[in-house]
């Protein structure tokens, strides 16, 4: 179950826009990918097929979809599939990393980072969790810091962490790193090999159904204990169904949760689309739209939260406009009082202009 899956061949190259338009036809001005991404046509078709096959008593091999998803996520982050565990939530994987730390260890986090990342660290009760402003996190690493845990992009306002500075500071002080890439995976290039642990959910920017999450671990498996290992975590899963698992998987698959198979069937196809488009191309598209919105906000007299290079734009004091925008067919979020707009591959300049037009009214 943990073998490499060959990279898919897409045949003739299609343009970015042609491929996107074939996969998406939103009925609203949808600018809320930071909450939930839209499902591509191919993913919806795969989900229908697998549901119908299960209803007919002719189930397809959805475990193959788990492995294809694992391999695709690994390629996106530039690591071997053997370093990737699959699951359903960031909180579970953050808790797994938290459990590996000795009592009294110091953990450094960013202030007001997403709860799924930081709360499991607090729940240990015997760790020294220290929070600092995101902009100071690299300079705040100390010789006694055991782990630095931070989101690559902040959920509330789209600020992008200086991961290169964080990586260098952690290495200088011997601290491990845990990066939550949920708000960047799929549009912001990231090399997971630069960090000890990288985790992400799939239902946002890589357009998977809910129930899909990944954890990248070090080549030596990071000293983690597979606390929730079941039969699927065995080196030979179908021989590990009864009694204690005698031989855990030799790869990161030992940290797998029992997979939400239908979700991973969809994930396989969504991740393939991101690969076909290319993260660099998605990044250029998304950030260009975000910059257009920032520029337009200035003409309306509004100042967004400074987040250069981010596909997420948050505007203080405008969160209360979410309801008005929704009634006008524009989908955004209200986060911490900010109006949060997230620009992704299926959005266009017309979507940006529509948002600006409604805000000006």
Secondary structure, DSSP 4 states (H G I P E B T S, - for coil): -----PPPP--S---HHHHHHHH---SSEE-BTTT-PPPPHHHHHHHHHHHHHHHTT----HHHHHHHHHHHHHHHHTS-GGGEEEES-HHHHHHHHHHTSPTT-EEEEETT--HHHHHHHHHTSSSEEEEE-GGGTTTT--TTEEEEEEESB-TTT-PBP-HHHHHHHHHHHT-EEEEE-TTTTTTS---GGGSSEEEEESSSTT-PPSS-EEEE--TTGGG---TT--GGGBTTGGG-SSSS-SSB-SSGGGGPPPP-HHHHHHHHHHHHHHHHH-HHHHHHHHHHHHHHHHHHHHHTT--BPP-TT-SEEEEET-GGGHHHHHHTTEE-EEETTEEEEE--TT--HHHHHHHHHHHH-
